[in-house]
Amino acid sequence: MRDLIIIGGGPAGLAAAAYALHLRLDTLVVAPELGGKVASAFALRGLPDVETVHGGDLVRSFAARIDESPEVHEPRLVRAVEPVEGGFSVRLVDDDRHTARAIILATGARPRRLYVPGEEAFWGRGVSFSAISHAPLFAGRRVAVVGSGESAQVAALELARMAEWVYLITRRAEEVREPYGALLAARPNITLFRGWEVGQIEGDEFVTGIALLGRDGATRTLAVEGVFVELGLIPESDFVANLVARDEQGRIKVDHRARTSRPGVFAAGDVTDVYAEQVPIAIGEGAKAALSAWEYLVTQS
């Protein structure tokens, strides 16, 4: 039985692995691939490709360390994590198993998508799932924000500080609630499209527009250079639904030391309920989880 199994190979998982190996823990990283989303470049017309992920170099250095030690990397998916005597059993998709005294869950989250023509084709060339990462690139440009929740409304307000114009598109009129309704209405460069859906994202080499469908059958095309899909994230946590506590969105609940509701199980990164889905935050949370796991292992031995 190993000391520690880390599930997930993104920024949080790799940071946890780097710290665990430094602490001489017998560690295994279980992840189909290493690095997560750090390789995502972004480009706009008149703007060269830029890497918008802060901390990308550090994550790549963590991944290189794991690559140099293939015995600590299991490149397969996990089906379940189950308590066993003395620790936990990690069951892989082919029913192979690994056991460890402690677990770190760092499986991340994926963005909710529109699944409309052009969304995938123009990803990184005008389509974004993160206003925090890409908003500064759209200074002086027209953009659309698609979404009904708080994250979409905050994204529209943030983009309005730098973009020429922002269109906020919601499927139902009642989805814009206070205090955001008043704040959005107060911005002279925000237009709300309530009760509209996205039919297609259009473009050539880059995004040039977004086609909308109204409830009454009306159509409208807006000329924009950016489309921010702000529908929220789907945490990759279903495989531990019966192991640890999660919130209503499926995010794993953790305390300030990355501990879950199950002793010996820790979690870090976008799969948790920690605020802000950003790589530097995930790196810090991964390091914290490793240190907490190390302390747990020391006290349990």
Helices and strands as residue ranges (DSSP letters): E 2-7, H 11-22, E 27-30, E 41-44, E 47-51, H 56-67, G 70-72, E 73-74, E 78-84, E 87-92, E 97-105, E 109-111, E 127-128, H 131-134, G 135-138, E 142-146, H 150-160, E 165-170, G 173-175, H 180-186, E 190-194, E 196-203, E 207-214, E 219-223, E 226-229, E 233-235, G 238-240, E 265-267, H 279-300
